[in-house]
Amino acid sequence: MPRSPRTSESESDSESENSHDYLQLESHTDSESDSANAGAKRKRAMKSALNVQRKRKKSRQILKSYIKFSDWYHRSENMYINWHLVIETGLDYANEQYGALTAEKYLEVHARNLAVYNTFVTSVSKFENDLEAIELHSDGIMFLTKAMQEAASSARSADIFSLKDRILVYVAMDKANKQLDPQLLPNDSKKKRGFKHIDLARLICPIVYKEEFERNPIEFSRELASGRRPVRSHDLPAFIWKEGEHDPEDWEHKMFQSPLLLRVFKHLFTSPSSALSNEVGASKSSRSQARIHGMKSVTLPSIAYTCAMVRYALSVVDDFRNDDKIFKIKDFYRFLLKDFLNEKENPILVQTTINWYNVHVFGTSPVIDPGDEVPGGVQSSADIFRQQQEAKKARAAARASETDLSAQSTTPSPIPASTLPAHPSLPLSLHSQISTRLASPPIDPQLLFAPDLSQPGSANPESRRLSDASQPSQQEGSHSRPARRRVSALPSSGHALTPENQAGPGGQYPPAYYTGHH
């Protein structure tokens, strides 16, 4: 199966100034979208776009809902998504093309990809209608996924550019005199940053070295800059905590709650102006990402994305694709999600962090566990209502038991599929298959972090079809396999959670969000 070519940062940078244009919704009206005539018109437009790929503006016009979705998903859910792999994997499963694998094995191997795919088809409702035109073209899927990949790259480039100068302002806000020492000008080279500047070195210094750093900041900064003291991707930087609030005996205390992280999060997701203000609540700016995409709560990947952007902005590295010696941004991002921002491993830290950001960014009340005691012993309305409902059910069950004892069977009946809890990361069509195989073990959550979606060769070889080299060449309109027309069933909840955000309550789009109706 062909893989999506990697998009160079230089290409995405050239488009970054136009990235906000991609966020505009498609020009098709709501009244037309439900008519057969509008559907046929869109198919013709998609075919035309595929045939004039080099005319970027015309070809991208029809793809705006896809580009908008990818732009946002990159920031809020998965910084290193591979859309070509996700969409090909999802289409194969939806059309029962498992290669050498059984359906169960395919589902197990590709659980993560299928969860992301389900989010995609739920959010971009036009995909099912567009698929016929896309697959009639020999490079249709490649064309679509390349546009989505470029949108993600452009979103990142736009964030890097906007944060380059502002990060210096945000750091200075925590200084007593509101200035860096020595001062850094916006036009100064990034080579003056990182461990070559004491104030910035103090922030990106691994917390395990912090005590040594403070004993002799100048000399220790030199050791860090030279690599004599290694700075690894899995070393938490000091900026994760507010200066002076890291507890060596309790790292979880106020973790991810530094003023710098909060300012940068607001810069990226609400607006740069909101980052300078202590006011809470989503910005009313028309450029607010949170407002554009209906973000009501932070997501765990959005916090990890913020940390990655801060680390890069403070470093000497001037190309996101390059590493800072042995420190790799990609590994750092995945490390945060796997070892810290992971509800299964750290439920208290996750809930505390989400509550803190929601209060300070959106002004929402913190989530209270139903089991928490309320001061004064006053029960919440929800608790009282639930207790009443449970009491009614108990009385009804008791009456039914008294009048229907003779009808009860001693043979246990099969478990109805509808009573099985749906896996939060799978569409109903997948869940229904699982429910018919009660003896099958549940999917190991660790599989969600097994494949690297950003690498073209990361898929399990068994799970894919023959490579392009082993297939006959394709001409436009012809295929060596049946066209895949089925997309997927939609989940009853309206959206599937992404792997990195199993715990995060935010960032879940309503059904068919990217349809041009918003």
C-alpha positions in Angstrom: 0.0 0.0 0.0 1.4 3.4 -0.9 2.5 5.6 2.0 2.0 9.3 2.3 5.2 11.2 1.5 6.6 13.2 4.4 5.9 16.9 4.2 8.9 19.1 4.5 8.8 21.9 7.0 9.9 24.4 4.4 6.8 23.5 2.3 4.5 23.8 5.3 6.1 27.1 6.4 5.3 28.6 3.0 1.7 27.9 3.6 1.5 28.8 7.3 0.4 32.4 6.6 -2.6 31.0 4.7 -3.4 28.3 7.3 -6.3 30.2 8.7 -7.9 30.2 5.3 -8.2 26.4 5.6 -10.3 26.8 8.7 -13.1 28.4 6.7 -16.0 26.1 6.2 -17.1 24.9 2.7 -19.2 27.2 0.6 -22.0 24.7 0.1 -25.2 25.8 1.7 -27.1 23.9 4.4 -30.2 23.5 2.1 -28.2 22.1 -0.7 -26.2 19.6 1.4 -29.3 17.4 1.9 -30.4 17.2 -1.7 -29.3 14.7 -4.3 -28.5 17.5 -6.6 -26.0 18.9 -4.2 -24.4 15.5 -3.7 -23.9 15.0 -7.4 -22.5 18.5 -7.7 -20.0 17.8 -4.9 -18.9 14.6 -6.6 -18.2 16.5 -9.8 -16.3 19.1 -7.8 -14.2 16.4 -6.1 -13.4 14.7 -9.4 -12.4 18.1 -10.9 -10.2 18.8 -7.9 -8.4 15.5 -8.3 -7.8 16.2 -11.9 -6.3 19.6 -11.3 -4.2 18.9 -8.3 -1.5 21.4 -9.2 -4.0 24.2 -9.0 -3.8 24.3 -5.2 -6.5 26.9 -4.5 -9.1 25.2 -6.6 -8.2 21.7 -5.4 -8.2 22.7 -1.7 -11.5 24.5 -1.9 -13.4 21.1 -1.9 -11.2 19.8 0.9 -11.7 22.5 3.5 -13.7 20.3 5.9 -10.9 17.7 5.9 -8.2 20.4 6.3 -10.0 22.0 9.2 -10.4 18.7 11.0 -6.7 17.7 10.5 -5.6 21.2 11.6 -7.4 20.9 14.9 -6.8 17.2 15.5 -3.1 17.7 15.2 -3.1 20.2 18.1 -5.7 18.7 20.4 -5.5 14.9 19.9 -2.3 13.6 18.2 0.7 15.7 17.1 2.2 12.9 15.0 -0.8 11.4 13.1 -0.3 9.6 9.8 -3.6 10.1 8.0 -2.7 7.9 5.0 -2.2 4.9 7.3 -5.3 5.7 9.4 -7.7 6.1 6.4 -6.4 3.1 4.5 -6.6 0.9 7.6 -10.1 2.0 8.3 -11.4 1.5 4.8 -9.9 -1.9 4.6 -11.7 -2.9 7.8 -15.0 -1.3 6.8 -14.9 -3.3 3.6 -13.7 -6.6 5.2 -10.3 -6.5 3.4 -8.1 -8.0 6.1 -5.3 -9.3 4.0 -3.7 -12.4 5.7 -5.4 -11.6 9.0 -8.7 -12.7 10.5 -11.2 -10.0 11.3 -10.4 -10.4 15.0 -6.7 -10.2 14.5 -7.0 -7.2 12.3 -9.1 -5.4 14.9 -6.6 -6.3 17.6 -3.5 -5.1 15.6 -5.1 -1.9 14.4 -7.2 -0.9 17.4 -5.5 2.5 17.6 -5.8 3.3 13.9 -9.4 2.2 13.8 -10.3 4.4 16.8 -8.8 7.4 15.0 -10.5 6.5 11.7 -13.9 6.3 13.4 -13.3 9.8 14.9 -12.5 11.0 11.4 -15.6 9.6 9.6 -17.9 10.7 12.4 -16.5 14.3 12.3 -16.2 14.7 8.5 -19.6 13.4 7.3 -18.9 14.3 3.7 -16.2 11.6 3.4 -18.8 8.8 2.6 -20.2 10.9 -0.3 -16.7 11.9 -1.5 -15.3 8.4 -1.4 -16.6 7.3 -4.8 -14.9 10.1 -6.6 -11.8 9.8 -4.5 -11.3 6.1 -5.2 -12.0 6.4 -8.9 -8.8 8.4 -9.2 -5.6 6.3 -8.9 -4.1 8.8 -6.5 -7.3 9.9 -4.8 -6.5 8.7 -1.3 -2.9 9.9 -1.5 -4.1 13.3 -2.6 -6.6 13.6 0.2 -4.2 12.4 3.0 -1.4 14.6 1.7 -3.6 17.6 2.0 -4.5 16.6 5.5 -0.9 16.0 6.4 0.1 19.4 5.1 -2.7 21.0 7.1 -1.3 19.5 10.3 2.2 20.6 9.4 1.0 24.1 8.6 -0.9 24.3 11.9 2.3 23.4 13.8 4.4 25.9 11.7 1.9 28.7 12.4 2.1 28.0 16.2 5.9 27.9 16.1 6.0 31.2 14.2 3.5 33.0 16.5 5.2 31.7 19.7 8.8 32.5 18.7 8.8 36.0 20.0 5.9 35.8 22.5 7.6 33.1 24.5 10.2 35.7 25.6 7.5 37.9 26.9 5.8 35.1 28.8 9.0 34.1 30.5 9.8 37.7 31.5 6.4 38.0 33.1 7.6 35.8 36.0 10.7 37.8 36.6 10.8 40.4 39.4 11.7 43.2 37.0 9.7 41.7 34.1 12.9 41.5 32.0 15.2 38.7 30.9 18.8 39.0 31.9 20.5 39.4 29.5 17.8 40.7 27.3 16.8 38.9 24.1 15.4 40.8 21.2 12.8 39.3 18.9 15.2 39.3 15.9 18.0 37.7 17.8 19.1 34.2 16.6 17.7 31.2 18.5 21.4 30.2 19.0 21.3 32.6 22.0 18.5 30.6 23.7 18.5 27.2 25.4 21.3 26.5 27.8 23.2 29.6 26.5 20.8 31.9 28.4 20.6 31.5 32.1 16.9 32.4 32.5 15.9 30.0 29.7 18.3 27.3 30.9 16.7 27.4 34.3 13.4 26.5 32.7 14.5 23.6 30.4 17.0 22.2 32.9 15.9 18.7 33.8 14.3 18.8 37.2 16.7 16.1 38.4 19.5 18.6 38.0 17.7 21.6 39.4 19.5 21.6 42.8 22.9 21.4 41.2 22.0 24.0 38.6 21.0 26.6 41.3 24.4 26.1 43.1 26.3 27.4 40.0 23.9 28.4 37.2 26.6 29.6 34.8 28.9 26.7 35.1 26.1 24.1 35.1 24.5 25.7 32.0 27.8 25.2 30.2 27.8 21.5 31.1 24.3 21.1 29.8 25.0 23.0 26.6 28.1 21.0 25.9 26.3 17.7 26.5 28.6 16.7 29.4 25.4 16.5 31.4 23.0 14.7 29.1 19.4 16.0 28.6 17.2 13.1 27.6 13.7 13.1 26.1 12.4 11.4 29.2 13.8 14.0 31.6 11.1 16.4 32.8 12.1 20.0 32.4 11.7 22.4 35.3 9.0 24.5 33.5 6.5 21.7 34.2 6.3 23.3 37.7 6.1 26.9 38.9 9.5 28.1 40.0 10.0 27.0 43.6 7.0 24.7 43.8 8.5 21.4 42.8 8.4 19.0 45.7 11.2 16.4 45.5 9.2 14.1 47.7 5.9 14.5 45.8 6.5 15.3 42.1 2.7 15.1 41.4 2.2 18.2 43.5 1.3 21.1 41.1 2.7 19.2 38.1 1.8 20.9 34.8 0.6 23.9 36.7 3.3 26.5 35.9 2.2 30.0 34.8 4.3 29.7 31.7 2.5 26.6 30.5 -0.8 28.2 31.2 0.1 31.3 29.2 1.3 29.3 26.2 -1.8 27.0 26.4 -4.0 30.1 26.2 -1.8 31.6 23.4 -2.3 28.4 21.3 -5.9 27.5 22.1 -7.7 30.7 23.0 -5.7 33.7 21.7 -2.4 35.4 22.2 -4.1 38.4 23.9 -5.8 36.1 26.5 -2.3 34.8 27.5 -1.5 38.2 28.9 -4.7 38.4 30.9 -5.7 36.8 34.1 -9.3 36.7 33.0 -10.8 33.2 32.5 -13.1 31.9 29.9 -12.7 31.2 26.2 -11.6 34.2 24.2 -14.2 35.9 22.0 -11.6 36.4 19.3 -12.6 35.1 15.9 -9.2 33.5 15.8 -9.6 31.6 19.0 -9.0 27.9 18.2 -11.2 26.9 21.2 -14.1 29.0 20.0 -13.8 27.9 16.4 -13.8 24.2 17.3 -16.2 24.3 20.2 -13.5 23.3 22.8 -15.1 23.3 26.2 -12.4 21.4 28.1 -8.7 20.7 27.7 -7.5 17.4 26.4 -4.5 15.5 27.6 -2.8 15.7 24.2 -3.4 19.4 24.1 -1.4 19.8 27.3 1.4 17.6 25.9 1.4 19.7 22.7 1.8 22.8 24.8 4.7 21.3 26.6 6.4 20.4 23.3 5.9 23.9 21.9 7.4 25.5 25.0 10.4 23.2 25.0 11.1 23.9 21.3 10.6 27.7 21.6 13.0 27.9 24.5 15.7 25.8 22.8 18.5 26.7 20.4 17.0 24.5 17.7 15.6 26.5 14.7 14.1 23.6 12.7 11.4 21.5 14.3 12.6 18.4 12.5 16.0 18.6 14.2 16.9 17.2 17.6 18.5 19.1 20.5 21.4 16.8 20.8 19.9 13.6 22.2 16.6 15.3 23.2 13.8 14.5 20.7 10.6 16.5 20.8 8.6 13.5 19.4 9.8 11.2 22.2 9.2 13.9 24.8 5.6 14.3 23.6 4.9 10.6 23.7 6.6 10.2 27.0 4.3 12.8 28.7 1.2 11.0 27.4 2.3 7.5 28.2 3.9 8.0 31.6 2.2 11.1 33.1 -0.9 12.3 31.3 -2.5 8.8 31.4 -5.6 8.2 33.4 -5.1 4.5 33.8 -1.6 5.0 35.4 -2.2 8.4 37.1 -5.9 9.0 37.6 -5.5 11.6 40.4 -2.8 13.6 38.5 -5.0 13.6 35.3 -8.1 14.8 37.0 -6.3 17.4 39.0 -4.6 18.7 35.9 -7.7 18.8 33.8 -9.6 20.6 36.5 -6.9 23.2 37.0 -6.7 24.0 33.3 -10.5 24.1 32.8 -10.8 26.5 35.7 -8.0 28.8 34.5 -8.7 28.6 30.8 -12.5 28.2 30.5 -13.7 29.3 33.9 -15.5 26.0 34.4 -16.1 24.4 37.8 -13.8 21.6 38.7 -15.2 18.1 38.3 -16.2 16.6 41.7 -16.1 12.8 42.1 -19.6 11.6 42.9 -18.1 9.8 45.9 -16.6 13.0 47.4 -18.3 14.3 50.5 -20.1 17.6 50.2 -19.5 20.0 53.1 -22.4 20.0 55.6 -23.6 16.7 54.4 -25.8 18.2 51.7 -26.5 15.9 48.8 -26.4 17.1 45.2 -29.5 17.2 43.1 -28.1 14.6 40.8 -27.4 12.2 43.8 -30.9 12.6 45.1 -32.4 12.0 41.6 -30.2 8.9 41.0 -31.2 7.5 44.4 -34.9 8.0 43.7 -34.6 6.3 40.3 -32.7 3.4 41.8 -35.4 3.0 44.4 -38.1 2.9 41.8 -36.3 0.3 39.8 -35.9 -1.8 42.9 -39.6 -1.6 43.7 -40.5 -2.5 40.2 -38.1 -5.5 40.2 -39.6 -6.7 43.5 -43.2 -6.6 42.1 -42.1 -8.5 39.0 -40.4 -11.1 41.0 -43.5 -11.8 43.1 -45.8 -12.2 40.1 -43.5 -14.0 37.7 -41.6 -16.5 39.7 -43.0 -19.4 37.7 -41.8 -17.9 34.5 -38.2 -17.8 35.5 -35.8 -20.3 33.9 -33.0 -22.1 35.7 -31.0 -22.0 32.5 -29.0 -18.8 32.1 -29.9 -17.0 28.9 -27.2 -15.6 26.5 -26.0 -12.1 27.2 -27.6 -9.7 24.8 -25.1 -7.8 22.8 -26.9 -4.6 23.7 -26.0 -5.0 27.4 -22.3 -5.2 26.8 -20.4 -2.0 27.5 -19.2 -0.5 24.2 -15.4 -0.1 23.9 -14.9 3.7 24.0 -12.5 3.7 21.1 -14.5 1.5 18.6 -17.5 2.1 16.4 -20.7 0.2 16.9 -20.0 -2.0 13.9 -16.8 -3.2 15.5 -18.3 -3.5 19.0 -21.1 -5.7 17.6 -18.6 -8.1 16.2 -16.7 -8.3 19.5 -20.0 -8.8 21.5 -20.7 -12.0 19.5 -17.4 -13.5 20.7 -17.7 -13.4 24.4 -14.7 -15.6 24.9 -12.4 -13.2 23.1 -10.1 -11.3 25.5 -10.4 -7.5 25.6 -8.0 -5.3 23.7 -4.8 -4.5 25.6 -4.7 -0.8 26.2 -1.0 -0.9 25.7 -1.6 -1.7 22.0 -2.8 1.9 21.7 0.8 3.1 22.0 2.4 0.2 20.1 2.5 1.5 16.5 4.2 4.8 15.5 1.6 6.5 13.3 4.1 9.1 12.0 6.4 6.5 10.4 5.3 5.0 7.1 6.8 1.6 7.8 5.2 1.2 11.2 2.3 -1.0 10.2 2.4 -4.7 11.0 3.5 -6.3 7.7 0.9 -9.1 8.2 -1.9 -6.6 8.3 -1.4 -4.9 5.0 -2.1 -6.0 1.5 0.5 -6.5 -1.2 2.8 -3.5 -1.6 2.7 -1.3 -4.7 5.7 -3.1 -6.1 3.9 -6.4 -6.2 0.6 -5.0 -7.7 0.0 -4.1 -11.3 0.1 -0.5 -12.2 -3.2 1.4 -11.8 -4.7 3.7 -14.4 -7.3 6.3 -13.4 -10.6 4.6 -13.0 -9.2 1.1 -12.8 -8.2 -0.9 -9.7 -6.6 -4.2 -8.9 -9.1 -4.6 -6.0 -12.8 -3.8 -5.6 -13.5 -0.2 -4.8 -14.3 0.4 -1.2 -17.6 2.0 -0.8 -18.5 1.3 2.8 -17.2 3.7 5.4 -18.3 2.8 8.9 -21.2 2.9 11.3 -21.2 5.9 13.6 -20.8 5.4 17.4 -23.8 5.9 19.5 -22.0 8.4 21.7 -21.4 10.5 18.6 -17.6 10.2 18.8 -14.9 7.8 19.6 -12.1 8.8 22.0 -8.6 8.9 20.6 -5.9 6.7 22.1 -3.8 9.5 23.6 -6.9 11.0 25.1 -8.6 8.1 26.8 -8.9 10.1 30.0 -9.5 13.6 28.7 -13.1 14.7 28.8 -12.6 17.6 26.3 -12.0 17.8 22.6 -14.8 15.5 21.6 -16.6 16.8 18.5 -20.3 16.5 18.2 -21.5 14.2 15.4 -20.9 15.5 11.8 -19.2 18.6 13.2 -17.2 19.3 10.1 -20.0 19.3 7.6 -20.2 23.0 6.8 -23.2 23.5 9.1 -21.3 25.3 11.9 
